[in-house]
Amino acid sequence: MKKDSFFIKTLVLTVSNIVTGILTFSYSIILSKEIGSQGMGLYQLIMPIYSMLLFISGGGITTTLSKISAEKKARGKMKELYETINVIVILEIIWSIFIIIVFSLTARFMANSMLKDIRTYYGILALSPAVIIISISSAYKGAYYGLQRVVEPALIDIAEKIVRISCMYFFVKLSKNLSIEYRVAAAVASLSCGEITSMLLFLFAYNRYKNKHPSYEKPQSSMKLALNVLKLSIPLGLNGIFSTIFNSIISVLIPQRLVTSGLSYEESLSLFGKLEGMALNIAFFPSIILSSFNILLIPSISEAVTFNRSEAISDRINAAFKVSSLTAFSSCALMFAIPYKLSVLFYKDIEVGNILYYIALTLPVFYISMTTYTILNGLGKQGKLFLNSTIISIIDIAILYFLLPIDFININAYAIDIVISSFIAIILNTVVIKKSLKFKFNWFEIIILPALISFFDYIITK
C-alpha cells in the first residue's frame, strides 16, 4: 500500500469512526437517561459475557482475515481468498449454533454464579441472536479491511449504529413500566437489530465486489485454507477469551470490593455504572482516531512483512506511535482541565467528573499501550500478544482486588491500575517489537513534543 493511499484511507476511516463514535456515545447517553446508573451497572456486567461469546464463536476472525486478505491480494491469489471466506462462514455458522445452545442452557448459572446478580439473566439470554450474526459478518468485515476497502465498512458501521440506537430507544420505551432487569434486556436486544443490518449489508457488498473481481486460479484445498485461518485466529481467539474472562472477573470484582470499602451493593453497582458506562465513554472517545489507524495498520504491516519492506514497517510503526501519543496527550489535557463540565454536559452527573478527573491522567500510557498490541498483531506475534495480555490481566485483578476496598482510594483504583498495567504492557510489547525488527523510538516526536503541546492546551483550556 502506498504511503499516500494509507493515510487517505486512514482519514476516511477516521471521519467514519468519528461519526460512529458520536453515535455510540449518544447511545450511552440515551441509555443512561432511560435506565439510570444502576441499569448501566447491570448492562456493563453483561457486556464482558457478550465479548466472551463473540471470541468463543469467532475470536480473531476479523483480524486474521484482514491479515490473510492483504497477503492474498498482494500475491494475486483472489480465488483462494474467496474460498477461504466461504469455508470460514460455514464453520462459523455451525460453531455459533452450538455455542448458542450451550450458552442458553447455562445462562441462569452465569447470572447467579458468575455475575452474582440474577437480574442479568434476561439480558444474557437477549445476547444469543447477536452471536451468530456477528460471527458471520466478522468474516466479511475482515476481508474488506484486508483489501483496504474502507468506504463500504465505514458506511455499514454508521448504518448499524443508527439502527441499534433506534431499536434501543424503541425497546426501552416499550418496556418502561417493567422492572429494571427487563429494561436492560430490552437494551441488550437492540444489539442484534444493528448487527443483522450490518451482516446483510456486508454480504451484499462482498458479493458485489466478488462479481466485479472474478478469479479463476486453482486454490488450495478447503481444509488447508481453513487451517491457515485457524492457525492464526485460535491464538487471537484464546487471547480474547482469556481477556473477557478476566474482564468479567473485574466487572464482578469492582462492585463486590467496593462493598468491602463500606458502600452498599446498590451504591457500588451505581458507581460501577458511572465508571464503565459513563466516565470511560468520555475518556476513550478519542480512541476512535486510533481505531481508524490501527484497522489499516495490521494489514499494512502484514503486506510489508510479506515483501520484507523493513523501511515501510518502520514508517508505519513510527506514524502509529505519533498519532497515538498526540491523541492521548491532547485528550488528557482537555479532560483533566474540565472533567466536571464534560460530565455534566453529557450525563448531568457531577460525580462522573470525579472519576474522569483521574482517568484522564492515564490516557497517554493507555493509548500508547493499545498501539503496541496492534503492532504485535501486524507482525504476526499472536503468541507473544496472548502471553503479555494474560500477564497484564492478572496484574489488573491483583491491583483492583487490593486497592478498591481502601476507602480513600475507592473507585480511583481503576485509574491507578490503568497506569501501572499500561506501563508494563508497553515494556513487554516493545521488547518483542525490538527483537522482531530494527526500530528507533523517537522520544522527542513521540513523547516530548506532544506532551509540551498538551501542557499549553491545558493552560489555555483551564
Sequence and secondary structure as in RCSB ss.txt:
>XXXX:A:sequence
MKKDSFFIKTLVLTVSNIVTGILTFSYSIILSKEIGSQGMGLYQLIMPIYSMLLFISGGGITTTLSKISAEKKAR
GKMKELYETINVIVILEIIWSIFIIIVFSLTARFMANSMLKDIRTYYGILALSPAVIIISISSAYKGAYYGLQRV
VEPALIDIAEKIVRISCMYFFVKLSKNLSIEYRVAAAVASLSCGEITSMLLFLFAYNRYKNKHPSYEKPQSSMKL
ALNVLKLSIPLGLNGIFSTIFNSIISVLIPQRLVTSGLSYEESLSLFGKLEGMALNIAFFPSIILSSFNILLIPS
ISEAVTFNRSEAISDRINAAFKVSSLTAFSSCALMFAIPYKLSVLFYKDIEVGNILYYIALTLPVFYISMTTYTI
LNGLGKQGKLFLNSTIISIIDIAILYFLLPIDFININAYAIDIVISSFIAIILNTVVIKKSLKFKFNWFEIIILP
ALISFFDYIITK
>XXXX:A:secstr
  HHHHHHHHHHHHHHHHHHHHHHHHHHHHHHHHHHHHHHHHHHHHHHHHHHHHHHHHTTHHHHHHHHHHHHHHH
T HHHHHHHHHHHHHHHHHHHHHHHHHHHHTHHHIIIIISS GGGHHHHHTTHHHHHHHHHHHHHHHHHHHTT  
HHHHHHHHHHHHHHHHHHHHHHHHTTTS HHHHHHHHHHHHHHHHHHHHHHHHHHHHHHHHHS   S    HHHH
HHHHHHHHHHHHHHHHHHHHHHHHHHHHHHHHHHHTT  HHHHHHHHHHIIIIIHHHHTTTHHHHHHHHHHHHHH
HHHHHHTT HHHHHHHHHHHHHHHHHHHHHHHHHHHHSHHHHHHHHHS HHHHHHHHHHHTTHHHHHHHHHHHHH
HHHTT HHHHHHHHHHHHHHHHHHHHHHTTSTTTGGGHHHHHHHHHHHHHHHHHHHHHHHHS     HIIIIIHH
HHHHHHHHHHH 
